[in-house]
Amino acid sequence: MLTRHSSVRCQFFSSLIVCLLHVALVFGGYFGGRAIAFSLPSAQGVFPAPQKPSEQQAGPPTEEEPAEEAPSQDQSELLRAATAGAQAEVDKAASGVRVQDPQALAQALHVVRAEEKSAGDDSSGPSLAPVGDLDGDGNIEYAYRWTGTIQPVPAQTAAPGDGVWDLFLLAWDGERWRVSELLAGEGLYDLHPLPRLGESPGLAVIEGLGQEPYPVVFKYQNHVAVLAWDSRDEESLYQGFAAGELEFRDAGPGAPPEMLVAGKADPGLVHFPRAGSRGFGIGTLYTWDGKAFVPRKTIYSPCEDYTFYRFVSALHLKDFRTAYGLIDAQKFLKSQKPRPEAFRKYIETTLPEFIDDNIFEVPDTSEAQDKFGFELNLNDQHYTYHPTYSNDGKFLLTGIERRVAK
């Protein structure tokens, strides 16, 4: 696998991995309408092999801005201009190499030697690295990274960006090196060989590492890489996540790989700062349907913040039955014989703002007493909420203390 990625991952996701993997291994096969934990790295065994598409469980549509804005038209045009000559340059260099010698190819491409850049090397400059024998013909295919620089338009005052690249696959067909342009971009990326996509092998290029990963998949046929699926297309069902991670998993002999995507959930009714440690994880399993990777199952990491989000979402929909199932009724209502009707009355009289269309915020505080706190500004009043939860692993609400300040 050819990689160009950062060794430092988001603190939130790193701390999430351990607890999610433990829960996922325990509950990995249980999907009876509930959300369960998910961890992407080392996620083998988390998902059973899907037999039929299952209903995707998801929350209300997000009301936040995306983690990473799509490139502006000017930026896209600058990127295209910066890489406009790359294809011709690589074609010319490769056509002059008439031997199956990666070192000769490297010199023609202005790389000192093949495999000059090791996996995980984030340094700039062109590189040539082996991908593997994709089609089993005995010849190794190579990935060449052409590099360039974006020049700013006259109206811009910012310095030119760096890290512009154009990625190519080079394959020996017995007589010459064949060149396939894969993807041009900026920043970090990964390249993953895919043993099988239908009747052909393939490979995937993943952009946006550490932010919101977006994969682009190619089929490899007759020594040429052909675009098979772009997750950024309008018709794509792919959903990237903030602080996202993506990995491909072997689905069995002769089967296309499964794609696992995980990250930090982006709920609409509860706002968790992207850079903070609060929030809950989300993961989606995708399978190849012959034309695209399509979602099969979506799961969430159980925790206190996820319970609160589900509680707020249920009450927003006036689904008191679901909200009632998220509380320890005796402790929450302070009654030995709690009843759903009493819960409804309590919400309508004590926490009526939970029923309305309000967005709750996570406060910017590190105080231990507020580690699960939320805030709401409404009608010139500032509400703070201090929920408590059961410690039995179910994370049921045992109470919500509300304070009001003007």
C-alpha positions in Angstrom: 0.0 0.0 0.0 1.3 3.4 -1.0 0.5 6.0 1.6 1.0 9.6 2.2 -0.6 10.3 5.6 -0.1 12.0 8.9 1.2 10.0 11.9 -0.8 12.2 14.3 -4.6 11.4 14.4 -7.4 13.3 15.9 -7.3 13.0 19.7 -11.0 12.3 19.8 -10.8 9.4 17.4 -7.7 7.9 19.0 -9.4 7.8 22.4 -12.6 6.4 20.9 -10.9 3.4 19.2 -10.2 1.3 22.4 -13.7 1.6 23.9 -15.5 1.1 20.6 -13.5 -2.0 19.6 -14.2 -3.7 22.9 -17.9 -3.1 22.7 -18.0 -4.0 19.0 -16.3 -7.4 19.6 -19.0 -8.1 22.2 -22.0 -6.9 20.3 -20.8 -7.0 16.7 -23.6 -9.3 15.5 -26.5 -7.6 17.2 -28.5 -5.1 15.3 -32.0 -5.6 16.6 -32.9 -2.0 15.9 -30.3 -0.7 18.2 -27.1 1.3 17.7 -23.9 -0.4 18.8 -20.3 0.5 19.0 -17.9 0.6 16.1 -14.2 0.9 15.7 -12.6 1.2 12.3 -8.9 0.4 12.8 -8.4 -3.3 13.6 -12.2 -3.7 12.9 -12.0 -7.3 11.7 -14.9 -9.2 13.1 -17.0 -6.2 13.9 -19.4 -6.7 11.1 -20.8 -10.1 10.0 -20.8 -10.7 6.3 -24.0 -9.1 5.0 -26.6 -11.4 3.3 -29.1 -8.7 2.5 -29.1 -4.9 2.6 -30.2 -4.0 6.1 -32.1 -0.9 7.0 -29.8 1.9 7.8 -30.3 3.5 11.1 -29.6 7.2 11.1 -30.5 10.3 13.1 -32.1 13.6 11.9 -30.3 15.4 9.0 -27.3 17.4 10.1 -27.7 21.1 10.5 -24.0 21.8 10.8 -21.6 22.9 8.1 -19.4 20.2 6.7 -16.1 19.5 8.3 -14.2 20.5 5.2 -15.8 22.8 2.7 -15.6 21.7 -0.9 -13.0 23.5 -2.9 -14.2 26.8 -4.4 -14.4 27.1 -8.2 -11.3 29.2 -8.2 -9.4 26.7 -6.2 -10.5 23.8 -8.4 -9.4 25.8 -11.5 -6.1 26.5 -9.9 -5.6 22.8 -9.1 -6.4 21.9 -12.7 -4.1 24.5 -14.0 -1.3 23.3 -11.7 -1.6 19.7 -12.9 -2.5 20.5 -16.5 0.8 19.4 -18.0 1.4 16.4 -15.7 -0.2 13.8 -18.0 1.8 14.8 -21.0 5.0 15.0 -18.9 4.6 11.5 -17.5 3.5 10.0 -20.9 6.6 11.4 -22.5 9.0 10.2 -19.8 7.4 6.7 -19.7 7.5 6.3 -23.5 11.2 6.8 -23.5 11.8 3.7 -21.3 11.8 0.6 -23.4 12.9 -1.9 -20.7 11.1 -3.3 -17.7 13.4 -1.6 -15.3 11.9 0.4 -12.5 15.2 2.2 -11.8 15.3 3.4 -15.5 11.7 4.4 -15.1 12.5 6.3 -11.9 15.3 8.2 -13.5 13.1 9.2 -16.5 10.6 10.5 -14.0 13.2 12.5 -12.1 13.1 10.2 -9.1 16.5 9.1 -7.9 15.4 5.5 -7.5 12.3 3.5 -7.2 10.8 3.1 -3.7 12.6 6.3 -2.7 9.6 7.3 -0.6 8.7 4.9 2.1 5.2 4.2 3.3 4.1 7.1 5.5 6.6 9.6 4.1 4.9 13.0 4.0 7.8 14.8 2.4 7.2 16.7 -0.8 8.7 15.8 -4.2 8.0 13.2 -6.8 8.0 9.5 -5.8 7.8 6.1 -7.4 6.6 3.2 -5.3 5.4 -0.4 -6.0 1.7 -1.1 -5.7 2.0 -4.9 -6.3 1.2 -7.4 -9.0 -2.5 -6.4 -9.4 -3.4 -8.8 -12.2 -1.1 -11.7 -11.3 0.9 -11.5 -14.6 4.3 -11.5 -12.7 4.9 -7.8 -13.3 4.8 -5.2 -10.5 2.7 -2.1 -11.1 4.0 1.3 -9.7 2.4 4.4 -8.4 4.1 7.7 -9.5 3.4 10.9 -7.6 3.9 14.0 -9.7 4.2 17.1 -7.7 3.5 20.8 -8.4 2.6 24.1 -6.8 -0.6 26.2 -7.1 0.1 29.7 -8.3 -2.2 32.3 -6.8 -4.5 34.4 -9.0 -3.6 38.2 -9.0 -6.5 39.0 -6.6 -5.2 36.6 -4.0 -2.8 37.8 -1.3 -2.2 34.3 0.3 1.0 32.5 -0.4 0.9 29.7 -3.0 -0.2 26.3 -1.5 2.0 23.3 -1.6 1.4 19.6 -1.6 -0.3 19.6 -5.1 0.0 16.2 -6.6 -1.2 14.1 -9.6 -1.1 10.4 -9.0 -0.5 7.9 -11.9 -0.4 4.1 -12.2 2.4 2.7 -14.4 2.2 -0.8 -15.7 4.4 -2.9 -18.0 2.4 -4.6 -20.8 5.3 -6.6 -22.1 6.6 -3.9 -24.5 6.1 -0.6 -22.9 5.0 1.2 -19.8 1.3 2.1 -19.8 0.3 5.3 -17.9 -3.1 5.8 -16.2 -3.9 9.0 -14.4 -5.7 8.3 -11.2 -6.4 11.5 -9.3 -5.1 15.0 -8.7 -5.4 16.7 -5.4 -3.8 18.5 -2.4 -2.8 17.4 1.0 -2.8 13.8 2.2 -3.9 10.6 0.6 -3.7 6.8 0.7 -3.7 4.3 -2.1 -5.1 0.8 -1.5 -4.9 -2.2 -3.9 -8.2 -4.0 -4.1 -7.8 -7.7 -4.9 -11.1 -8.0 -6.7 -13.9 -5.8 -8.0 -16.2 -8.1 -10.0 -14.0 -9.9 -12.4 -11.1 -7.5 -12.2 -8.7 -6.3 -9.6 -8.8 -2.6 -8.6 -7.3 0.1 -6.4 -8.7 3.0 -4.4 -7.2 6.5 -3.8 -8.5 8.2 -0.6 -8.3 11.9 -0.2 -8.9 14.0 2.9 -7.1 11.9 5.5 -7.6 13.1 9.1 -10.5 15.3 8.0 -13.2 13.7 5.9 -11.9 10.9 3.7 -13.3 10.5 0.2 -12.4 7.3 -1.8 -12.2 7.1 -5.6 -12.1 3.5 -7.0 -10.6 2.2 -10.2 -10.7 -1.1 -12.0 -7.5 -2.5 -13.4 -8.0 -4.1 -16.9 -5.4 -4.8 -19.6 -2.7 -2.8 -17.8 -4.9 0.3 -17.5 -6.7 1.7 -14.5 -10.3 2.8 -15.4 -12.5 4.9 -13.1 -15.2 2.7 -11.5 -16.7 4.9 -8.7 -16.1 8.3 -7.3 -17.6 8.9 -3.8 -17.9 12.6 -4.6 -20.4 12.2 -7.4 -23.9 13.5 -6.9 -25.4 10.0 -7.2 -23.0 8.5 -4.7 -24.6 7.2 -1.4 -21.3 7.7 0.4 -21.2 9.8 3.6 -17.9 11.0 5.0 -17.5 11.8 8.7 -15.5 14.4 10.5 -12.2 13.1 12.0 -12.9 10.2 9.7 -11.1 6.9 9.1 -11.5 4.5 6.2 -10.3 0.9 5.6 -11.1 -1.9 3.2 -11.7 -5.4 4.6 -11.4 -8.8 2.9 -14.9 -10.2 2.5 -13.9 -13.7 1.5 -12.4 -15.6 -1.4 -13.4 -14.1 -4.8 -15.6 -11.4 -3.2 -15.1 -7.7 -3.5 -13.7 -6.1 -0.3 -16.0 -4.3 2.2 -15.4 -0.7 3.0 -15.6 0.5 6.6 -15.9 4.2 7.3 -15.9 5.6 10.8 -15.6 9.0 12.5 -17.3 11.5 14.7 -21.1 11.8 14.4 -22.5 15.1 13.2 -26.0 15.3 14.8 -28.3 18.2 14.0 -30.1 18.8 17.3 -27.0 18.6 19.5 -23.9 20.5 18.6 -20.5 18.9 19.5 -17.4 20.9 18.7 -15.4 19.1 16.0 -12.1 19.7 17.7 -13.3 18.6 21.2 -13.4 15.2 22.9 -17.2 15.2 23.4 -19.6 13.4 21.1 -20.0 9.9 19.9 -18.7 7.8 17.1 -20.5 6.6 13.9 -19.5 3.8 11.5 -20.9 2.6 8.2 -20.2 -0.7 6.4 -20.3 -0.4 2.6 -20.4 -3.3 0.1 -19.7 -3.3 -3.7 -22.8 -3.8 -5.8 -21.0 -4.1 -9.1 -21.0 -0.3 -9.8 -20.5 1.4 -6.5 -19.9 1.0 -2.8 -23.3 1.2 -1.1 -24.1 1.5 2.6 -25.4 -1.6 4.3 -25.3 -0.9 8.0 -24.7 2.2 10.1 -24.0 1.9 13.8 -23.1 4.3 16.7 -21.0 4.1 19.8 -23.0 3.9 23.0 -22.0 6.5 25.5 -23.5 9.3 27.6 -23.5 11.8 24.8 -25.2 9.4 22.4 -28.0 8.8 25.0 -28.6 12.5 25.4 -28.7 13.0 21.6 -31.3 10.1 21.2 -33.2 11.6 24.1 -33.4 15.0 22.6 -34.2 13.6 19.1 -37.1 11.5 20.5 -38.6 14.4 22.4 -38.2 16.7 19.4 -40.4 14.2 17.5 -42.7 13.9 20.6 -41.8 10.2 20.7 -42.2 10.0 24.5 -42.2 6.2 24.4 -38.6 6.1 23.0 -37.4 8.8 25.3 -38.9 6.9 28.3 -36.8 3.9 27.3 -33.7 6.0 27.6 -34.1 6.8 31.3 -33.9 4.9 34.6 -37.5 5.8 35.4 -37.4 5.3 39.1 -34.4 7.6 39.6 -35.3 10.1 36.9 -38.9 10.6 38.1 -37.9 9.9 41.8 -40.8 7.4 42.1 -41.0 3.7 43.1 -43.8 3.2 40.6 -43.0 5.5 37.6 -45.4 5.6 34.7 -45.0 6.9 31.1 -47.8 9.4 31.7 -45.9 10.9 34.6 -42.8 11.2 32.4 -44.7 13.0 29.7 -46.2 15.5 32.2 -42.7 16.0 33.7 -41.2 16.9 30.3 -44.1 19.2 29.3 -44.0 21.1 32.6 -40.3 21.0 33.5 -38.4 20.7 30.3 -40.7 22.0 27.6 -37.8 23.3 25.5 -36.8 19.7 24.8 -40.0 19.3 22.7 -39.4 22.4 20.6 -37.0 22.8 17.7 -33.9 23.9 19.7 -30.2 23.1 19.2 -28.3 22.2 22.4 -24.6 23.1 22.6 -21.7 21.5 24.5 -20.2 24.1 26.8 -16.5 25.0 26.6 -15.4 23.8 30.0 -13.2 21.2 31.5 -14.8 21.1 35.0 -15.5 17.6 36.1 -19.1 18.5 37.1 -19.7 19.6 33.5 -18.1 16.7 31.6 -21.6 15.8 30.3 -23.1 19.3 30.4 -25.1 21.0 27.7 -26.3 24.6 27.1 -29.2 26.3 25.4 -29.8 30.0 24.7 -33.5 30.7 24.4 -35.6 33.9 24.8 -32.8 35.9 26.4 -32.2 33.2 28.9 -29.2 30.9 29.3 -30.0 27.3 30.3 -27.4 24.8 31.5 -28.1 21.1 31.8 -26.2 18.7 34.0 -27.4 15.1 33.1 -26.4 12.1 35.2 -26.3 8.5 33.9 -26.4 4.9 35.1 -23.1 3.2 35.5 -24.2 -0.2 34.3 -23.1 0.2 30.7 -26.5 1.1 29.5 -25.9 4.9 29.9 -29.5 5.5 31.0 -30.4 9.0 32.1 -30.9 9.1 35.9 -31.7 12.8 36.0 -31.2 16.2 34.4 -30.5 19.3 36.6 -31.4 22.5 34.8 -30.2 26.0 35.8 -31.4 29.2 34.3 -29.6 32.5 34.0 -30.5 35.7 32.2 
